Amino acid sequence: MSKEQLLFLVLTAFFVANALIAEFIGVKLFSLEGSLGLPPLELRLFGSDALGFNLSAGVLLWPVVFVMTDVINEYYGRTGVRIASYLTAGLILYAFLMVYGAIALQPAAFWQRDTATGLDRQLAFGSVFGQGLWIIAGSLVAFLVGQFVDVFTFQSIKRLTGSRRIWLRATGSTLVSQLIDSYVVLFIAFYVPAGSDWGLARVLAVGTVNYSYKVVAALALTPVLYGVHALIDRYLGTERAEALMHKALLR
């Protein structure tokens, strides 16, 4: 196995692992202000009141996925990102099918009820892992759309700037792709389902709050991106790294 092949394997594995973990921990919602010891912001957007940074725990890992997308794009081009994205979406779907299968299994009587706390473990297991089908659909569609927009934007900027301005193509592509992702996932998960009490204004308001967090995260991770580039260039050698990046533009 060549260094280039091993690198792609490691990057893709890390990409898939972070996306999978983000999907499963994303069921927890947390208050960013509360976690930082700050009072709620109580924002008003699009007619919606009392908005704050109540985010999915998946935001801890999705910024890492954004960085990995840009790194794979840089060295392996559109083809590399498509392989990683399709593989990730397929494995996320497979993982949820297995989880729903596990939820459907009849629990052992001695396991289901925690005698010390009275906790129904089967109910807790289903509540934590049994995300709604619309949420899963919204997440997968938004992920794939966001990835393809990211690839197109990244490659377009790189053709204009060449190998210079890594920060511009990486951050720019992330900001454009996540602008779309932030609204698509909410629209499918909470606006489309029949009987949902989410109006379009609510989708726009919550999506705007979520996107503003992603903007800050993307900017904050720019130094990390440069660090990953430096490690890869050292591993491959400058000449091989530049050849790989040049080939990526043709893929």
PyMOL commands that set and color helices and strands:
alter all, ss='L'
color gray80, all
select helices_A, chain A and resi 3-25+32-35+57-60+62-104+109-112+121-129+133-161+166-191+200-220+222-236+238-248
alter helices_A, ss='H'
color red, helices_A
select strands_A, chain A and resi 29-31+43-45+48-51+54-56
alter strands_A, ss='S'
color yellow, strands_A
deselect
rebuild
show_as cartoon
